[in-house]
């Protein structure tokens, strides 16, 4: 099979499209023919091995080279074969999953309990846009913000992959939603059902007040300024930092969490589960997709041969919604 193999950290050009052995599913595993994947900041952090400190903290990073040379965490495809003991899926089933690595390939093996049935209303390309971004948004909105009917939620970074899902999930929970984005994305965010603050003309921390939750994906405002938009007892949900590759996102989380200890407002740092918990979350999301309550926003689709170019596009930090790669 063909796969993109990363032998050393660096730019997207370090990904080499190479022939590798097709994996064989072991006990409890499912071999998935990947029909589409998508690009996430998670992927290019592992591509570049940055921030460098992460190389000494385990996980998918190695000190000098990646521990897992085939990157990619979003999978949408078809079951090609099943290993011993698999009972929930059979060849031909359409599935999707959030994995730690292995999606930038024509085939990948995934534990059965990490998989969910693909929404019937979504194409493979749309489904590939879901796992990492929508699961992150689901945890931020459902668990950390606790969004519900009658609440006011503001989403900073509303036009990106996580942001477009966060706006829709908060709306589906019954909350009144305001999205913060640039001028070029105002129409998009408004179409998702949110009121809009254009950060190129207004500082949202100066004009927004009384919100129950701030879901801070962009990480652009200083922690103290961001807290001004919340009512007493509100929650500041930190989903990430800016596009910097070194310490700014980490600094932002630390500063926000520290401030939360001396104010009446709570701070939550969103984590994205990968494994059985993500499969359960994807099953919950499937219901929302098939009902039409939530829809993936796909800005652009690249062919598999142009996957490095797709990563470069996401690295700019200007993508609207998700960038998807079809796998021939």
N, C-alpha and C positions, 0 to 999 in steps of 0.2 A: 504494500500500500504506500501511498504518498503521505508524508508528514513534514511539518516544519520543525527542524531540529536546531536547538540553540546550544552551541558548544562553549561559548564565552559571552559574558555580559557585554552589552553595548547597544548600538542603535538597531533599528529594524532590519538593516542590511545583514546583521549577524544571524538572522533566521534563514536557514537553508532548506529549500524544498527537496526532500531526499526520499529514496526508496528505503523503507524499513520493514521488518517482519510484521505481518498482521498479528495482533494479540489474540490469544486463545483464552476464552473465559474459564476461570476456575470455579470451584464450588461457590454457589451463591452469587456468581457474577453473570452479567449480561453483556454480550458483544453488540455494540450499537454502531450502525452505519451512520456516520455524521452527515446530515444533510445541510446543516447551517450552524454557524457559531457567531458570536459577536465579540466586540472589543471592549475591554474595561480598563480603567486605571490599574486595577489589580494585575492585569497582564503586562502592562509596560513597566510597572515597578519590578516585576520578576524578570522582564527582559533586560533591563538596565542594571539590576541588582542594587537599586537605590530605594531608600536611603542606605548608605553603605553599612550602617550599624546593624541593619536587618540581616546581613550575611553572617553575623555572629550570634544570631538569636534562634537558629534552627528553622523549622518550617520548610518551605520549598526552596529556600536560599541555601547555596553552598558558599564557602568562603571565597573560592576562586572561580568557581563555575557553578551553574545551577544543578541542584540535586536531581531535578526532573527536566530533561532537555526538551520535552514536548509540552509547550504551554497551552493555555486556553482553558477557561472555566465554564463557559456556556455551551451546552449541547442540546441540539434538537435533531432527532433522526428516527431511524427505524431499527427495531430489534433484528439483528442478523442471525444470532445464535444465542443459546442459553447454556450455562454451565450446570453441573449436577446440583440438584436441590432447589432450583429456581421454579417457583410455582405461580407467580403473579403475572409473568409476561411470557409471550411466545413469539417466534419469528413472524415478522410482518407488523407487529404492534408499533404504533407511533408514540414516541416518548420524548421527554425532555428532562434535563437535570442540571444541577449546579455541582461542579466537580472542582478539585484542587488543581488539576492539570490534565493534559491529554486531549483537549478539544481541537487543537490545531492539527487535525489528522483526519484521514478518511474513515478510520475505525478506532474505537476506544472501548475498553472494558470498564464497566461500572457496576458496583455492588447493587444487587436488586433493590435493597431498601433505600438507595439513594435516588431511585428513579420515580418519576410520576408520569401518568398518561398525558400526552399532549392535548391541549384544548382543541376540541373539534372545530371551533370557529377560527382558529389561527393557522396560517401557513407555517411551514418550517422556518421561513425567514422571520416571521413575526414571533414565533415561539422562541427562537434563539435569542431574541432581544430581552427575554424575560428574566432568566434565572438570577444572575447576580444583582442586577439593578432593582428588579421588582421585589426580590427577597429582602434587600437592604431597606427599601422603602416600606415594606410591610412591617418589619421589625420596628422601624423608626416611628411609623404612624400608629400601629396597633398597640405595640408593647411599651415603647418609650414615651410617646406623646399621649397615649391613651385617648386618641381622638374619638369623639362621639357627638351625637346630635346636640346642637345648641352651643358647641364650643367654637372658638375662633382660632384658626391655625394659620401661621404665616410660614411660607417655604422660601428660604433664601437659596437661590440656585434652581429655580423652578423649571428651567427649560432643558436641563440635561437628562441623562438616562434615568438616574434615580429621581430627579426632581419631577419629571413628567408623571412617573408612577405615584410619587408621594402626593401630588396635587389630586390625582384621581382617587386614590385610596382614602384620603381625608374626606373628599366629597362623598364617596360612597358610604362613609361612616356617618354622614349627616352633618359634618362640620362646615362652617363658613370659612372659605379658604382665600388667602391672598398670596399671590406669587411674586417674587422679586426676580427680575430678569433685565436684559438689555433691550434697547429699542427694537432691534431686529427680531426679537422673540416675543414681543408683546401679544401679537395676534395669536400665536401658537398657545401661549399660556392661557389667554382669555378663552380660547376655544375649548380648553379642558375644564372650564367652569369656574375659574378663579378670577377675583379682582386682581389688578396688576399694579405694581409699583416699578417704574422704570428707573433702575439705579444709575443710568447715565444722566438723568435730570433731577433725581431726588435721592437723598440718603434715607433709606428706610428706617434707620435707627433714630432719625430726627422727626419723622412724620407718623410712624406706626406706634400705637399705644394700646394697652389693654388686652393683649392676646393671651390665650390660655397656653399656647405652645408655639415656640419658634423651632422649626426644623431647619437647622443650619447646615446645608450641604456645601455651599461655596466657601464657607469659612472666611469670608472677606472682612467682616467688621471686628474691631477689638472686642474682647469678651465683655468689658464693662458697658460699652455702647450697645451691644446686642441685647443685653439684659433689660435695657430701658423699654423695649417693646412689650415686655411681659407684665401681666398683672401680678400682684403679690400671690405667691403660691403657684405661679405658672412654671412651666418646664422648658428648659433650653436643651434641645436634642442636638447633639453634635454628631453629625454623620461623617464628616471628613474635613479636610483643610483645602487650601487652594492647590493649584497645580504644581507647586514647587516640589522638587524631588528630594529635598534634604530634610530640614527639621521644622519648617514652618507649620505643616499640619500637626505635628506632634506638639509643638509649642502652643498652638492654638487650643488643643484639647486640654493640655495641662493648665493653662491660664484660666480657661473657662471652668474647669472642675474645681480649681482652687478658689475661685470667686464664689462658686456655689456653696462653699462651706460657711461663708459669712453673710449670706443673704437668705431671704425667705423663699427664694426661687430654687427649684430643684434642677440638677444637671444630670443628663443621661447621655452616655456615649454609646452609639449604636454599633453593635457587632453583627456580622452576617453569618449565620450557621451554614455549615457545609456538611452534609451527611443525611441521616434519617430525618432530622428536624427540617432541613431544607426541602426534602421530598414532601413532608406533611404541609409545609408552607406553600409549595407549588400546587399541591392538590387544592388548597384553599383558594389560591389565586385562579386556578382553572375554573372554578365556579363563577368567579367574577368576570373572567374573560368570556365564558360561554353565555353569560347573562347579558353581556354588552355593557356592564357597569364600568369596566376598565378596558382600555385598548393600548397596545404598544405604539409608541411613536418611533418610527424608523426614518431617520433622515436620509440614509444612503446605504446602498448594498454594493459590495465589492465581490468580484469573483475570487476564488481560492488563490489563483496565481498572483493576485494583487494584495494579499493579506498584509505584507509589510507596509504598503501604502495606506491601508486602512488604519493601521496602528499610528502612523505618522499623523493622520488626520485627527485621531482622537487625542493625541498628545498636544495638539494646539489648544485644547480646552474650549473650543468653540463649537463643537458638535451639538446639534439640536436633537434631543432624544437619543436614539441608539444608532450605532454603525454596525451593520451586519455583514458577514462573509458567507457566501454560498459555497458549499463543498461539493465538487463534482464527483 
